[in-house]
Amino acid sequence: MWNHLLNLFFPKSCAGCHSLLLQDENVICTQCRHDIPLTHHLTMTENEVFQRFYGRIPLEFAAALFYFHKKGIVQEMMHQLKYKGNQEVGTLVGEWFAAELQQVPLLQTVDYIIPVPLHKKRFRERGYNQVTTFGQALSDHLNIPYSETLLQRKLYTKTQTKKSLLGRADLSQTLFDIEFSEEFTGKHFLLIDDVMTTGATLEACSKALLKIPETKISIACMAMAHS
């Protein structure tokens, strides 16, 4: 009853197109769900996300659920999640992604889900890590522990959006570190992020995790930049 009253006085809008959601719609409207650009590559072992890391880091598996286009549905969803506090977007994408990942045999051995971390100062500014609800939804539906403390961001930086590929890569090498105990030796980590562009940040995170002996790494992003 309270939900109905809240929706009456504070109607929810679609995170993709801002149209009012109908009673049976959640986070995004039926039209946006139909139009959202899916990658359809999760069942492909060497898909386009995996290929971006050839020669850079060893991976077990890598995938993104959506394509990210400028001024598209996914860009608006990520903007709502990252800057407008609409963390329901992360939950929705996590539940959607988990249903697909359950069909991937390579991920049956994952021991921990690890988010790309925010620096403490950035966390205080924003109040949350935009991938937390995404990771928690994956954890709940895949029954894999979610750990926010293993991987740490050492430096506070401004946005990397306008940096060159080389500039991002050079900077990212110094951004991350880990604090681990023997219990993490030989584990398979699923590293998660919101949008993959060059892959430099994920590469740097992976190299930090690879300091742990016998580590295996897989990557799952909500979306990947697509021309």
Salt bridges, closest charged atoms under 4 A:
ASP35 OD1 - HIS34 ND1 3.09
GLU48 OE2 - HIS41 ND1 3.32
GLU76 OE2 - HIS18 NE2 2.90
GLU88 OE2 - LYS12 NZ 3.35
GLU95 OE2 - HIS141 NE2 3.86
GLU125 OE1 - ARG122 NH1 3.19
ASP177 OD1 - LYS211 NZ 3.05
GLU203 OE1 - ARG56 NH2 2.91
GLU203 OE2 - LYS207 NZ 2.96
